[in-house]
Amino acid sequence: MNDTPSPLRLDGDRLYILDQTLLPFARQEVGLETAAQAAHAIATMQVRGAPLIGAIGAFGLALALREAAGDAALDEAVCALGATRPTAVNLAWALHRVGSHVRPLPPAARAAAAWSEALAICDEDRAANRRIGELTLELMQTITPRAGRLNLMTHCNAGWLATTGWGTALAGVYLAHAAGVDLHVWVSETRPRNQGLLTAWELAGAGVPHTVIADNAAGQLMRAGQVDAVIIGADRIAANGDVANKVGSYLKALAARDNGLPFWVAAPWSTVDEGCARGAAIPIEARHGDELRVLRGDAGSVRQLDPHSPVGNPAFDITPAPLVTALITERGIVDLQSGRISLAMPC
């Protein structure tokens, strides 16, 4: 993790995470020593972002196998960790990968092997994200900015906080900034979890010019010619190119299409679910209503709705493939507007 910040840290066989529920107001690490703690970190969004969830799930399985490593214990741990966040496919992918790797081994060897496989997942994720950033930079260089500098818009947080390093949608932003590209990022707040504030925190730390906007301001900025392209991450991509991402992504895709703007989705190949035919089959996580009823800020929490007020809180939405200009993965750029949508790409 030498060339990029990371939300996780390893000290020998001990795992520490940056508690993202405290950001951007406080930076604090939390040690994960058990599978139950790893599951709690995923479920409560101490860690979030599809690639990072997958990595923590992999380490969580290794921690579970330190406690009990028989077949029944392995199956139980995979099930418990996999149930924490149903939409992000990287979690199920990582658990399947680690589980398949260790199952042929004797129980005494499983925990160490699982830990090594989790480390490999992290290494591969950082390399994939760096490549995604390089390809995104290539796309940026094909755009003639409307207002002098390149104005990008993003939604939620798909930076290094959401991965093991570099990020997905923000990887190209970091590389462009380092290369001296004159750019600016519109950061939507992404209610109700306000993960856009994490993006702003990241960009400020890297010295990238940015402006936080209310979610509903996005369409007006596009219509006014103040946006050159929209780029988001993804939690799951169906085989036909439909994209599940943080709720509000679909609305930005619609506005981008209406204004003739590129709408890019940046994600590692592990986010592609080739067994899921279309977006309608992707489970959409429904989160607790208090995420809307209660506002969290630097001074603490403030209730804005009666505890009994009915609330609907879908965490994700589906952006249909026809609204996605390009899918950027470490394996290459998939042009979803060519009419030849196929995500069965060779390695």
Helices and strands as residue ranges (DSSP letters): E 8-11, E 14-18, E 29-32, H 35-43, H 50-67, H 71-82, H 89-102, H 107-140, E 150-154, G 160-162, H 171-178, E 183-188, H 196-206, E 210-213, G 215-217, H 218-223, E 229-232, E 236-238, E 243-246, H 249-258, E 263-266, G 269-271, E 272-273, G 279-281, H 290-293, E 294-297, E 300-303, E 316-319, G 321-323, E 326-329, E 332-335
